[in-house]
C-alpha cells in the first residue's frame, strides 16, 4: 500500500523539472532534516533539476546545517511540484506559496488532523519524517543517490524526533534506516556535540526550572516560563521552549509540560506537552493544537486557560493511572 504511494511520489519527482520543498512553522530538527535531506537526494540524483527550499523561519540551534534558498519569483511556482514534509495541517506550512504549486505531495508522520495535497503519504507510526525519507531512499536505492551531507541532515531529524532513539515510535525499521545513514557516513560525535552541548548560562536556567517546577495532584509536572524569567536569563522564545525535556524523568509524572509566555497582546502561551504511557494529543487538540500521542503542542490564552489545560491533563492522568498498572 505504502509502496504504491511512494512509487507515485517518485514518479512525480521524476516528472517535474522544478520542485519546491515545504515544512512547518517553528522548525525543528525533523522538518529541517527531512526538507534538506530530501532536497539533497533529489539534487544528487538529478543535478539538472531546480530544487528550492525557501523558508523565512530558521532555528538557531540548527543553523550549523546551513542556510535555506533565497526567495524566487512567485511565477516559478506555477509549473512546479510542491512537497510538504513533516506538517500535519495546511495552516502550519511555513511558506504559504505552496498554494501556487501545480501539484502537492504531503509526506508526514503526525496524526492527521486534516489532509491536503494531491498525493498523500502519512505513516503515523514512524518515529520521524526523516525516517520516512530514508525509507523512501531505501525503497529506490538503485535509482536515488545520497551522500554524507544528506545522511547528516536526515540523521539529525531521526535523532532529535526520537529523543535519541528512545521514544515509543522507535522500531526495528527506525534502526535499519539509521543504519543506512551511518553506512553512508555521519560524523556522530560532531553532530551530537552540535545538538546537545549547552551553554553554561543555559544550565543556570535549567537549575531555576528544577527549583520552580510544580506538579499537579495526580502527577502532571509543569513550569510556566513567563516573560520575567525569560528576561532574567536572556532567553529567546526558542531557547525558553527548549526546556521541556528537563521535566521528562520524574518518577510518577507521566505527563509534563511547559508554558512559554509569548509576550503578545493576546496573552498567549505556547504549550509543549509531553507524556509517557498516556496519550496527551486529545488535550492539545482541545487547546488549538495537535501533534503526536506523546508529544504535542498547543496554544492557550491567559492564566485561566493555563489552569484549565492543567486540570484536563490531571484528570486524564488520574484516569490512566486508575485503569492501568504498568506506568511509572
Ligand atoms: P512542540 O512541542 O511544539 O515541539 O510540538 C510537538 C509536536 O506536536 C511536533 O511534532 C509539532 O509538529 C506538533 N505540533 C505542535 N503544535 C501543533 C499544532 N498547533 N497543531 C498541530 N501539531 C502541532
Boltz pocket constraint, residues with backbone or C-beta under 6 A from the ligand:
constraints:
  - pocket:
      binder: B
      contacts: [[A, 24], [A, 28], [A, 86], [A, 88], [A, 92], [A, 110], [A, 271], [A, 272], [A, 273], [A, 288], [A, 289], [A, 290], [A, 291], [A, 292], [A, 295], [A, 296], [A, 297], [A, 298], [A, 299]]
      max_distance: 6.0
